[in-house]
Amino acid sequence: MARFTRLQVAAKMAEQGMVPLFYNADVELCKSIVKACYDGGARLLEFTNRGDYAHEVFRELNKYCESELPEMILGVGSVTDAGAASLYLQIGANFVVTPVLREDIAIVCNRKKVLWSPGCGTLTEICRAEELGCEIVKLFPGGTYGASFVKAIKGPQPWTSVMPTGGVSPTKENLSEWFAAGVTCVGMGSKLITKDIVANKDFQTLKTSVKKALALIEKLRS
């Protein structure tokens, strides 16, 4: 069962402005990564379903968050079918992010009132996602569409909340473009939780990077 409601998750995504995301098969390493993000100020994070037995890693990571990082809202990404979504909901996923729009996943998540964020690439897909109850639409791959796409769709649909993922980096130049265009939040993976950080287990640098990115987003919004 999810520990946080759909509305709590949507509010935290909007408040935080950034969703860190990553995958690793090492449970202990994952705990350290999540702890570093938490210490840097993040209270919401996406673990991506990208490897064999990823759900087993997620289960242990979610238990760790519940006991040691109680404010951390842990969700799952890269979910491609309803079966996988159901599995992750059973082990406590607080939100589900998908690379594509799939109505079967919407049904599974809506049934348990869990936030789901589908990857969309056209205004038609975005409209359909919202008709299916989506609170925050994932624009994917974000770097392909760019901030100008977000600005264009916000014209006819100012109520649409967008989270670009892919092509987002924690630099002033990049984030300025996205937030000026009107995004609600951004998904950030390897540009934030870099290969070097993971390889060197440099969790202090990760903590600092998360803190700086969150501060920059807050400044850009103000």
C-alpha positions in Angstrom: 0.0 0.0 0.0 1.2 3.5 -0.8 2.0 5.6 2.3 1.1 8.9 0.4 -2.0 9.9 -1.4 -2.2 10.9 -5.0 -2.8 14.5 -4.0 0.1 14.5 -1.6 2.4 13.2 -4.3 1.2 15.7 -6.9 1.7 18.5 -4.4 5.2 17.4 -3.5 6.2 17.1 -7.1 5.0 20.6 -7.8 6.6 22.0 -4.6 10.0 20.3 -5.1 10.1 21.1 -8.7 12.5 18.2 -9.5 12.1 14.4 -9.5 15.5 12.7 -9.1 15.5 9.3 -10.8 18.0 6.4 -11.0 18.4 2.6 -11.1 21.0 0.4 -9.6 21.0 -3.3 -8.8 22.9 -2.9 -5.5 20.4 -2.4 -2.6 23.0 -0.9 -0.2 24.3 1.5 -2.9 20.7 2.5 -3.6 20.1 3.3 0.0 23.1 5.5 0.1 22.0 7.3 -3.0 18.5 7.9 -1.6 19.9 9.1 1.7 22.2 11.6 -0.1 19.2 12.9 -2.0 17.2 13.1 1.2 20.0 14.9 3.0 20.2 17.3 0.1 16.5 18.2 0.6 14.7 15.9 -1.8 11.5 14.4 -0.5 10.4 12.6 -3.6 12.4 10.2 -5.8 11.8 7.8 -8.7 13.5 4.4 -8.8 13.4 3.1 -12.4 12.3 -0.4 -13.3 15.3 -1.2 -15.6 16.9 -4.4 -14.5 16.3 -8.0 -13.6 14.7 -8.3 -10.1 14.4 -4.5 -9.9 11.2 -5.0 -7.9 13.2 -6.8 -5.2 15.6 -3.9 -4.9 12.6 -1.5 -4.8 10.9 -3.4 -2.1 14.0 -3.2 0.2 14.5 0.4 -0.7 10.9 1.3 0.1 11.2 -0.5 3.5 14.3 1.5 4.2 12.6 4.8 3.4 9.7 3.9 5.6 11.9 3.2 8.6 14.8 5.6 8.1 13.6 8.4 5.8 9.9 8.7 6.7 9.3 11.8 4.6 10.7 10.3 1.4 8.0 9.6 -1.2 9.4 6.7 -3.3 7.9 5.8 -6.6 8.7 3.7 -9.6 9.5 4.6 -13.2 10.0 2.9 -16.6 6.8 0.8 -16.0 5.5 -0.5 -19.3 2.5 -2.7 -18.5 -0.3 -3.1 -16.0 1.2 -6.3 -14.5 4.4 -4.5 -13.5 2.4 -1.5 -12.2 0.3 -3.9 -10.0 3.4 -5.6 -8.7 5.0 -2.3 -7.6 1.7 -1.0 -6.0 1.7 -4.2 -4.0 5.1 -3.4 -2.6 4.2 0.1 -1.7 5.0 2.4 -4.7 3.7 5.8 -4.1 3.5 6.8 -7.7 4.1 5.2 -11.1 5.8 6.8 -14.1 5.7 5.3 -17.6 7.6 6.0 -20.8 4.3 5.8 -22.9 0.6 6.4 -22.4 -1.1 3.1 -21.5 -4.7 3.0 -20.4 -4.3 -0.3 -18.6 -1.8 1.2 -16.3 -4.1 4.2 -15.7 -6.9 1.8 -14.6 -4.6 -0.1 -12.2 -3.3 3.1 -10.5 -6.7 4.9 -10.4 -8.3 1.9 -8.8 -6.0 2.4 -5.8 -5.8 6.2 -6.1 -2.1 6.2 -6.8 -0.6 9.0 -9.0 0.6 7.9 -12.4 2.5 10.0 -14.9 2.5 8.7 -18.5 5.1 9.7 -21.1 3.4 11.7 -23.8 4.6 13.4 -27.0 1.6 15.0 -28.6 -1.2 17.2 -27.4 -3.7 14.5 -28.2 -1.9 12.1 -25.9 -1.7 14.7 -23.2 -5.5 15.3 -23.5 -6.2 11.6 -23.3 -3.9 11.2 -20.3 -5.8 14.0 -18.5 -9.1 12.4 -19.4 -7.8 9.3 -17.7 -7.1 11.2 -14.5 -3.4 12.1 -14.9 -2.3 15.0 -12.7 1.2 15.6 -14.1 2.1 14.6 -17.6 5.6 13.3 -18.3 7.0 14.9 -21.5 9.3 12.2 -22.9 11.9 12.4 -24.3 12.1 16.0 -23.0 15.2 16.9 -24.9 13.7 15.9 -28.2 10.7 18.2 -27.8 12.3 21.1 -25.9 11.0 23.9 -23.8 9.3 25.5 -26.8 6.9 22.6 -27.0 5.8 23.1 -23.4 5.3 26.8 -24.0 3.2 26.0 -27.1 0.9 23.6 -25.4 0.4 25.8 -22.3 -1.3 28.3 -24.6 -4.4 26.3 -25.3 -4.1 24.3 -22.2 -2.9 26.4 -19.3 -4.2 23.9 -16.8 -1.8 21.1 -18.0 1.0 20.2 -15.6 4.1 19.0 -17.4 7.2 17.2 -16.2 9.9 16.9 -18.9 12.3 14.0 -18.5 15.4 13.3 -20.6 17.5 16.3 -21.7 17.2 18.0 -18.3 20.4 19.0 -16.5 21.0 20.9 -13.2 22.4 24.0 -14.9 21.0 27.5 -14.8 20.7 27.7 -18.6 18.8 24.4 -18.9 16.5 24.8 -16.0 15.7 28.5 -16.8 14.4 27.4 -20.2 12.1 24.7 -18.8 10.6 26.8 -16.0 10.2 29.9 -18.1 8.2 27.7 -20.4 5.9 26.8 -17.6 6.8 23.2 -16.4 5.5 22.1 -13.1 8.6 20.0 -12.3 11.5 18.2 -14.1 12.7 14.7 -14.0 16.5 14.4 -13.7 18.5 11.3 -14.0 22.1 10.8 -15.1 22.8 14.5 -15.2 22.2 14.7 -11.5 23.1 11.2 -10.2 26.1 10.9 -12.5 28.1 7.8 -13.4 31.1 9.2 -11.6 29.2 9.8 -8.4 27.8 6.3 -8.4 31.2 4.7 -9.4 33.1 6.6 -6.7 30.3 6.4 -4.2 30.7 10.2 -3.8 27.5 10.7 -1.8 28.6 14.1 -0.4 28.9 15.5 -3.9 25.4 14.1 -4.7 24.0 15.7 -1.6 25.5 19.0 -2.6 24.3 18.7 -6.2 20.7 18.0 -5.1 20.8 20.9 -2.7 22.1 23.3 -5.3 19.5 22.1 -7.9 16.6 22.6 -5.6 17.8 26.0 -4.6 18.3 27.0 -8.2 14.7 25.9 -9.0 13.3 27.9 -6.1 15.2 30.9 -7.2 14.0 30.6 -10.8 10.4 30.4 -9.7 10.7 33.4 -7.5 
